[in-house]
Amino acid sequence: MAKQRFRDTKKGKITAVKEEKRSQNSLNFAKRRDILKAFLTDSFMLLMPIMYIVFYLVFSGREGFAAHKLLGWLYILVPLAIVEIIFLAKSGQTPGMKAYRMKLIFLPTSQKPPLSTIILRQILSKFTFLLFGWIVLFFRKDGRNLHDLIVGTALVYENSNS
């Protein structure tokens, strides 16, 4: 990128970096409370049926699950990630996001993310949840999680200009 000159700035010429920052600032990022509400909604709508199936159909009860916790959580988290990937690839929303009128966008294009980005985001979201990466949400002004920062996605409201 060429060095920015004072006379260019004075004449009103704007560089691509400033335009990108301006477009990101114009996005209507989802609020923390709505992100948490959507997460809780998804937990009950998507996670609980999977947990019930794993607990009672795969392990024949809580005692069987308790004996094989690591395998049990693997049986829970992999189908959950697959279901969320399907929802996000189809419409850019999980049921919780849809309930609070949010959608997932890819920041460089402000459009629905490509499938590879969605898959990477979902894998990272499971790891960052376990490693307390979700705490980043509370320290950022835009309310993005660690996995969103890594893959370049964001949750915005549907009526956002994108």
NUKOLZA-408851 format. One record per residue (C-alpha): residue in one letter; residue number from 1; x, y, z. Coordinates in steps of 0.5 Angstrom, whole numbers, always signed. Example, Ala and Ser with C-alpha at 12.3 -4.5 7.8 and 13.67 -1.06 7.14 Angstrom:
BEGIN
   res     n      xx      yy      zz
     a     1     +25      -9     +16
     s     2     +27      -2     +14
This chain:
BEGIN
   res     n      xx      yy      zz
     m     1      +0      +0      +0
     a     2      +3      +7      -2
     k     3      +4     +12      +3
     q     4      -1     +16      +5
     r     5      +0     +24      +4
     f     6      -3     +30      +7
     r     7      -5     +33      +1
     d     8      -9     +27      -1
     t     9     -12     +27      +6
     k    10     -14     +34      +5
     k    11     -17     +33      -2
     g    12     -22     +28      +1
     k    13     -19     +22      -2
     i    14     -20     +16      +3
     t    15     -16      +9      +3
     a    16     -18      +2      +2
     v    17     -17      +1      +9
     k    18     -21      +7     +12
     e    19     -27      +5      +7
     e    20     -26      -2     +10
     k    21     -26      +0     +17
     r    22     -32      +5     +16
     s    23     -36      -1     +13
     q    24     -35      -5     +19
     n    25     -37      +1     +24
     s    26     -43      +1     +20
     l    27     -45      -6     +21
     n    28     -50      -7     +27
     f    29     -47     -12     +31
     a    30     -51     -16     +36
     k    31     -51     -15     +43
     r    32     -48     -19     +48
     r    33     -55     -21     +52
     d    34     -58     -23     +45
     i    35     -52     -27     +43
     l    36     -52     -31     +50
     k    37     -60     -31     +49
     a    38     -59     -34     +42
     f    39     -54     -39     +45
     l    40     -59     -41     +51
     t    41     -64     -42     +46
     d    42     -60     -47     +41
     s    43     -57     -50     +48
     f    44     -65     -52     +49
     m    45     -67     -53     +42
     l    46     -61     -57     +39
     l    47     -57     -60     +45
     m    48     -62     -63     +49
     p    49     -65     -67     +44
     i    50     -58     -70     +43
     m    51     -56     -71     +50
     y    52     -62     -75     +51
     i    53     -61     -79     +45
     v    54     -54     -80     +48
     f    55     -56     -81     +55
     y    56     -61     -86     +54
     l    57     -61     -89     +48
     v    58     -53     -90     +47
     f    59     -51     -91     +54
     s    60     -57     -94     +57
     g    61     -58     -88     +63
     r    62     -54     -83     +66
     e    63     -49     -89     +70
     g    64     -47     -91     +63
     f    65     -45     -84     +61
     a    66     -42     -83     +67
     a    67     -37     -89     +66
     h    68     -35     -86     +59
     k    69     -35     -79     +60
     l    70     -30     -77     +54
     l    71     -33     -81     +49
     g    72     -40     -79     +51
     w    73     -39     -72     +50
     l    74     -35     -73     +44
     y    75     -42     -77     +42
     i    76     -46     -70     +44
     l    77     -41     -65     +41
     v    78     -40     -68     +34
     p    79     -47     -69     +32
     l    80     -49     -62     +35
     a    81     -43     -59     +31
     i    82     -46     -62     +25
     v    83     -53     -60     +26
     e    84     -50     -53     +27
     i    85     -46     -53     +21
     i    86     -52     -55     +17
     f    87     -57     -49     +19
     l    88     -51     -44     +18
     a    89     -49     -47     +11
     k    90     -57     -47      +9
     s    91     -59     -40     +12
     g    92     -53     -37     +16
     q    93     -57     -38     +22
     t    94     -59     -43     +28
     p    95     -66     -43     +31
     g    96     -63     -39     +37
     m    97     -60     -33     +32
     k    98     -67     -33     +28
     a    99     -71     -32     +34
     y   100     -67     -26     +36
     r   101     -66     -24     +29
     m   102     -59     -25     +28
     k   103     -55     -28     +22
     l   104     -47     -30     +21
     i   105     -43     -26     +16
     f   106     -36     -26     +14
     l   107     -33     -19     +15
     p   108     -29     -19      +9
     t   109     -35     -20      +4
     s   110     -41     -18      +9
     q   111     -44     -24      +6
     k   112     -46     -31      +9
     p   113     -39     -35     +10
     p   114     -37     -40      +6
     l   115     -38     -47      +8
     s   116     -30     -48     +10
     t   117     -31     -42     +14
     i   118     -37     -45     +18
     i   119     -34     -51     +19
     l   120     -28     -48     +22
     r   121     -32     -43     +26
     q   122     -36     -49     +29
     i   123     -30     -53     +31
     l   124     -26     -47     +34
     s   125     -33     -45     +38
     k   126     -33     -52     +41
     f   127     -25     -51     +43
     t   128     -26     -44     +45
     f   129     -32     -46     +50
     l   130     -28     -51     +53
     l   131     -22     -46     +54
     f   132     -26     -40     +56
     g   133     -25     -37     +50
     w   134     -32     -34     +50
     i   135     -30     -29     +56
     v   136     -27     -25     +50
     l   137     -34     -23     +48
     f   138     -34     -19     +55
     f   139     -28     -15     +53
     r   140     -29     -13     +46
     k   141     -34      -7     +44
     d   142     -37     -11     +38
     g   143     -38     -17     +42
     r   144     -35     -22     +38
     n   145     -32     -29     +41
     l   146     -25     -31     +40
     h   147     -27     -36     +35
     d   148     -31     -31     +31
     l   149     -24     -26     +31
     i   150     -20     -32     +29
     v   151     -24     -34     +22
     g   152     -27     -27     +21
     t   153     -34     -28     +22
     a   154     -39     -24     +26
     l   155     -46     -24     +29
     v   156     -50     -18     +26
     y   157     -58     -16     +26
     e   158     -62     -18     +20
     n   159     -64     -11     +19
     s   160     -56      -9     +18
     n   161     -54      -6     +12
     s   162     -50     -11      +9
